[in-house]
């Protein structure tokens, strides 16, 4: 029996470390990499067709998030993701997104509104392709960040997004929540087009809470499955 497994396609040079970190984050949150799993630099380099340099950087970033831990004589191992830590990330992400959309509703110009509307339309064509949908989803939220016209808030959003983006992608790619997410975005977009800050804030809160509930459900399911093994 042929037990060979197709290797993932090589990662783009300019973003190898970032993309590898996101892939490993998704595997940790999704349960493919269980707590205690050793992250061997050479094995990961071979698996993803990269040198050990971006692998080492990706692991360093994962250690900073708490998803991976490094111990003397043991190297880097998956630390897992506690429900408490997950909740903390999601709470902060929700408040940042709400602050951004509230401000964007009063500051986005016609060109920016046209751009985010176009992104939303493209997402409607990708409801059955969660990976492409998730990329457009990132761009949709990025458009809101930029629409705040507030550099400090954008920096804060980006700093948090480095840690939370792979987590939020899980609930789109694993649970296939694309259609519900698209409907939630529809209400956010409508509020932005009206310049209605209060409605935009409410729509974003509903969206983030729905994502949070699904992520917490997935985490409980994965944790229970790991204990049963």
C-alpha positions as CSV (number, residue, x, y, z in Angstrom):
1,X,0.0,0.0,0.0
2,X,1.4,3.4,-1.0
3,X,1.5,5.5,2.2
4,X,3.0,8.6,0.6
5,X,1.4,11.9,1.4
6,X,1.4,14.8,-1.0
7,X,3.5,17.6,0.3
8,X,1.9,21.1,0.6
9,X,2.9,23.5,-2.2
10,X,6.0,25.6,-1.5
11,X,5.3,28.8,0.3
12,X,5.8,32.3,-1.3
13,X,9.3,33.6,-0.5
14,X,8.3,37.0,0.9
15,X,5.9,35.6,3.4
16,X,7.2,32.1,4.2
17,X,7.6,32.6,8.0
18,X,4.2,34.3,8.3
19,X,2.3,31.7,6.2
20,X,4.0,28.9,8.0
21,X,3.1,30.4,11.4
22,X,-0.5,30.7,10.2
23,X,-0.6,27.1,9.0
24,X,0.8,25.8,12.2
25,X,-1.6,27.9,14.3
26,X,-4.5,26.4,12.3
27,X,-3.2,22.9,13.0
28,X,-2.8,23.6,16.7
29,X,-6.2,25.2,17.1
30,X,-7.8,22.6,14.8
31,X,-6.3,19.7,16.8
32,X,-4.0,18.3,14.1
33,X,-1.0,19.2,16.3
34,X,-1.8,17.9,19.8
35,X,-0.3,19.4,23.0
36,X,3.2,18.0,23.6
37,X,4.0,17.5,19.9
38,X,7.6,18.3,19.1
39,X,8.2,20.8,16.3
40,X,11.2,19.5,14.5
41,X,12.7,22.3,12.3
42,X,14.1,20.0,9.7
43,X,10.9,18.0,9.4
44,X,8.8,21.1,9.0
45,X,11.3,22.5,6.5
46,X,11.0,19.4,4.4
47,X,7.3,19.2,4.7
48,X,6.7,22.8,3.5
49,X,9.6,23.0,1.0
50,X,11.4,25.8,2.8
51,X,14.7,26.4,4.6
52,X,15.0,26.1,8.3
53,X,15.3,29.9,8.7
54,X,11.5,30.7,8.1
55,X,10.7,27.6,10.2
56,X,12.7,29.0,13.1
57,X,11.1,32.4,12.8
58,X,7.6,30.9,12.6
59,X,8.3,28.9,15.8
60,X,9.7,32.0,17.5
61,X,6.5,33.8,16.8
62,X,4.4,30.9,18.0
63,X,6.3,30.9,21.3
64,X,5.4,34.6,21.7
65,X,1.7,33.8,21.3
66,X,1.9,31.0,23.9
67,X,0.8,28.3,21.4
68,X,4.3,26.8,21.5
69,X,6.8,26.5,24.4
70,X,10.5,26.0,24.4
71,X,12.2,24.0,27.1
72,X,15.9,23.2,27.6
73,X,16.9,19.9,26.0
74,X,13.4,19.4,24.6
75,X,13.2,22.1,22.0
76,X,9.9,23.5,20.8
77,X,6.7,21.7,21.6
78,X,3.0,22.5,21.1
79,X,1.7,24.0,24.3
80,X,-2.0,23.8,23.3
81,X,-4.5,26.6,23.8
82,X,-6.5,26.9,27.0
83,X,-10.1,28.0,26.9
84,X,-9.2,30.9,29.1
85,X,-6.5,32.1,26.8
86,X,-8.8,31.7,23.8
87,X,-11.5,33.7,25.5
88,X,-9.0,36.5,26.3
89,X,-7.9,36.8,22.7
90,X,-11.4,36.8,21.4
91,X,-12.6,39.4,23.9
92,X,-9.9,41.9,22.9
93,X,-10.3,41.2,19.2
94,X,-14.0,41.9,19.5
95,X,-13.5,45.3,21.2
96,X,-10.8,46.3,18.7
97,X,-13.0,45.4,15.7
98,X,-16.0,47.3,17.2
99,X,-13.9,50.4,17.8
100,X,-12.6,50.3,14.2
101,X,-16.0,49.8,12.6
102,X,-17.6,52.6,14.7
103,X,-14.9,55.0,13.6
104,X,-14.8,53.8,10.0
105,X,-18.6,54.4,9.6
106,X,-18.0,58.1,10.0
107,X,-14.7,58.4,8.2
108,X,-14.7,56.1,5.2
109,X,-14.7,58.0,1.9
110,X,-16.5,57.0,-1.3
111,X,-13.5,55.2,-2.8
112,X,-13.1,53.1,0.4
113,X,-16.7,52.3,0.5
114,X,-16.7,51.1,-3.1
115,X,-13.7,48.9,-2.3
116,X,-15.2,47.2,0.6
117,X,-18.5,46.7,-1.3
118,X,-16.5,45.1,-4.1
119,X,-14.8,42.8,-1.6
120,X,-18.1,41.7,-0.2
121,X,-19.4,40.9,-3.7
122,X,-16.4,38.7,-4.4
123,X,-16.9,36.9,-1.1
124,X,-20.4,36.0,-2.3
125,X,-18.8,34.1,-5.2
126,X,-16.6,32.1,-2.8
127,X,-19.1,30.7,-0.3
128,X,-18.1,27.2,-1.3
129,X,-14.4,27.9,-1.2
130,X,-13.6,28.6,2.5
131,X,-9.9,29.1,1.9
132,X,-10.4,31.9,-0.6
133,X,-13.3,33.2,1.4
134,X,-11.1,33.5,4.4
135,X,-8.5,35.5,2.4
136,X,-11.2,38.0,1.3
137,X,-12.5,38.0,4.8
138,X,-9.1,39.3,6.0
139,X,-9.2,42.0,3.3
140,X,-12.7,43.0,4.3
141,X,-11.7,43.6,7.9
142,X,-8.5,45.3,6.8
143,X,-10.6,47.7,4.7
144,X,-12.4,48.6,7.9
145,X,-9.1,49.2,9.8
146,X,-7.8,51.5,7.0
147,X,-11.2,53.3,6.9
148,X,-10.7,54.5,10.5
149,X,-8.1,56.9,9.3
150,X,-6.5,56.5,12.7
151,X,-2.9,55.3,12.6
152,X,-2.7,54.3,16.2
153,X,-5.8,52.2,16.1
154,X,-4.6,50.5,12.8
155,X,-1.3,49.6,14.5
156,X,-3.1,48.1,17.5
157,X,-5.5,46.1,15.2
158,X,-2.6,44.8,13.2
159,X,-0.6,43.8,16.2
160,X,-3.5,41.8,17.6
161,X,-4.4,40.4,14.1
162,X,-1.0,38.7,13.9
163,X,-2.1,36.4,16.7
164,X,-5.8,36.2,16.0
165,X,-6.1,36.0,12.2
166,X,-5.2,32.3,12.0
167,X,-7.5,31.5,14.9
168,X,-10.5,33.2,13.2
169,X,-9.7,31.4,10.0
170,X,-10.3,28.1,11.7
171,X,-14.0,28.7,12.2
172,X,-14.3,29.5,8.5
173,X,-12.3,26.7,7.1
174,X,-13.1,23.9,9.5
175,X,-16.7,24.6,10.4
176,X,-17.6,26.1,7.0
177,X,-19.3,29.1,8.5
178,X,-18.9,31.1,5.3
179,X,-22.6,31.7,4.5
180,X,-23.5,32.9,8.0
181,X,-20.4,35.1,8.0
182,X,-21.3,36.6,4.7
183,X,-24.8,37.4,5.9
184,X,-23.3,39.1,9.0
185,X,-20.9,41.1,6.7
186,X,-23.9,42.2,4.7
187,X,-25.3,44.0,7.7
188,X,-21.9,45.6,8.5
189,X,-21.5,46.8,5.0
190,X,-25.1,48.3,4.9
191,X,-24.4,50.3,8.0
192,X,-21.1,51.5,6.7
193,X,-22.7,52.6,3.4
194,X,-25.3,54.6,5.5
195,X,-22.6,56.1,7.7
196,X,-24.5,54.6,10.7
197,X,-21.9,54.1,13.4
198,X,-24.4,52.7,16.0
199,X,-25.7,50.1,13.6
200,X,-22.2,49.2,12.3
201,X,-21.1,48.7,15.9
202,X,-24.1,46.4,16.7
203,X,-23.6,44.4,13.5
204,X,-19.9,43.9,14.2
205,X,-20.6,42.8,17.7
206,X,-23.1,40.2,16.5
207,X,-20.5,39.0,13.9
208,X,-17.7,38.7,16.4
209,X,-19.9,37.0,19.0
210,X,-21.0,34.4,16.4
211,X,-17.4,33.8,15.4
212,X,-16.4,33.5,19.1
213,X,-19.2,31.0,19.9
214,X,-18.2,28.8,17.0
215,X,-14.5,28.9,17.9
216,X,-15.3,28.1,21.6
217,X,-17.5,25.2,20.4
218,X,-14.7,23.9,18.2
219,X,-12.2,24.2,21.0
220,X,-14.4,22.2,23.4
221,X,-15.0,19.5,20.8
222,X,-11.2,19.2,20.0
223,X,-10.3,19.2,23.7
224,X,-12.9,16.4,24.4
225,X,-11.6,14.4,21.5
226,X,-8.0,14.7,22.6
227,X,-9.0,13.5,26.1
228,X,-10.7,10.4,24.7
229,X,-7.6,9.3,22.8
